[in-house]
Amino acid sequence: MLLGKKRKLGRKIEDMNVGEKLKLTEKIEDKDLLLYLGLTNDGNPLYIQHDFASQTAFEKPVVPNIMLTGIITSAISKYLPGPGSYIKEQHLKFLQPVYHYSTIEFLLEVVEVDAKNNEVSIRIEATVEDGSPAVEGLVQVNPPQLLQQLTTHAMDNF
């Protein structure tokens, strides 16, 4: 697994530019929902019970918004900026419910690079199959940054 194995870090702040984009498409399957519900022990009937959901304004089960957030944070951790990144802040607005078996297209775009504070702002947009918006927001991220270790330079003279 990943333990004990050194992984390549994501891109550092000096390698990032405003306008960079990442597009990814995810289809929400039963297995994803069941893993989420099992992991969190979240028993909200709106997420899984068709008979309950049919009696609500939603009419059918919805995908938990935290699952959509997880897809976004995973994309940041894996790709933009990548491994070693830290999410400082996130502001997400869920514009409409996302239903089971939906295919969602996520667009992440770097809109600000603050080298002094090692921080990038990433705009988030997600749309469902018909092109209508489902999620929008902004995430503040620290790209990977390794600090110089004292022992590295102190021992160079010995």
N, C-alpha and C positions, 0 to 999 in steps of 0.2 A: 504494500500500500504506500501511502505518502509519508508515513512516519520514517524518520531516519534517512530519508532520501532528499537530497538537495534539489530544489526546483528552480528553474529559470524564473527570474523576477520579471514583472511587467515593465512597461516603459517608464522611464524617469521623467520628471517635469521638463527637463531641457529637450526631450525628444517629442514633446506633445505640442500640437498647434490648434488654434481656433479653427473650427470648420471640419475637423475630423469626425467621421461618422461610422457607426456600426449599426447594421440592420440584422435582425434575427427573427425567425419565425418559429413559434411554438404552438403545438396542438395539445390541448388539455385532454388527457385521457383518464379513464377510471382509475388506473393504477396510480397516477399522480395524486389524484384526490384522496384515494385510500391511504397512500403513504403519508400525506399531510395530516389527515384526520387521526391516523394511528400515532404519528409522532407527537402531535400536539394534544391529543385527547380532547379535541374540540368537537363537541357533540351537537353543534348547531344544526337543527333539522333542515334549515334553509339550504345547507350545503349538500345534503345527500338524500333527503326523503322527498320523493316525487309527489306523494300524496299530500304532504304538508305544503310544499312549495306551490302546488297547484291551487291552493286556497289563498295565496298571497298575491300582491300586485306583480310579483316577479313571474308567476305562473309555472316556473320550473326551477330546479336547483341551480344555484349560482356558484361560481368559483370564488373561494375566499380571496379577498383582496390581498391578504398577506402572501398568498401564493404568487400573485402577480408581482408583488414587491420582491419576492425571492428570485424570480426570473431576472428582474432588473439588477439586483445586487449581485447575482451570480455572473451576469454578463460583464459587470464592472470588474469583478474579481478574476474572471477568466481572460477578458479581452481588452477592455478599455478603462483604465490603463493596464490592468492585468494583475497577475499574482503579486502579492505584497501590498496591494492598495488597501486603503482604509477609508470607509465612508464616514464622514463627519456629520453630515446633516442631509436630510431628505424631506422634500415637500412634494407629495403626490396627491393628485386629485383624481378620483375615480368617477368618470363622467357618465358611465352606464354600467349595468351589471354585465359580466361575462359569463356565459353559460357553458355547461359541460359540453365537451367535444368541439368547442370553438377553436379556430385557428387565429392566433393573434400575431400581428407583426409589430415588433418593437424597433424604434429608431432612437439611438442614443447619439447625441451630437455635443462635442466640446464647444462651449460658447464663451469660455473665459479661461485663460491660463495665468495664474498668479505665481510666478517663479519665486518671488521673495518669501511667500508663505507656503510654498510647496502644495498648492491647491489648484484643482481644476473644477470648473462648473460644467456639469453635463445635463443638457436638456433631454427630457424623456418624452416621447410620444408613442402611444400604442394604439393600434386600430384593429378592429375585428374584420371578419371576411368581407363585409359589405363596404369597408372603407371608413366606417363611422368611428370617431374617436372613442376610446375606452379609458385611457389613462394619459395624463399629462403632468409634468412636474420638472423639478430641478433637484439635482443631487450634487453635493459638495464632496469632493474626493481628494484625499492625499495620495498621490502616486507613490510607489515604493521609494524609500529613501534610506540608504544604509549610512549610518554615522561612522566616521573614522574611529577606529578603536585605538586607544592609547597604546596598547601593547604592540600593535603593528609597527608604529613609528619608533617607539621607545626602544624596541629590540633591534632595530636596523643597525645601530651603532655597535652591537656586540658581536 
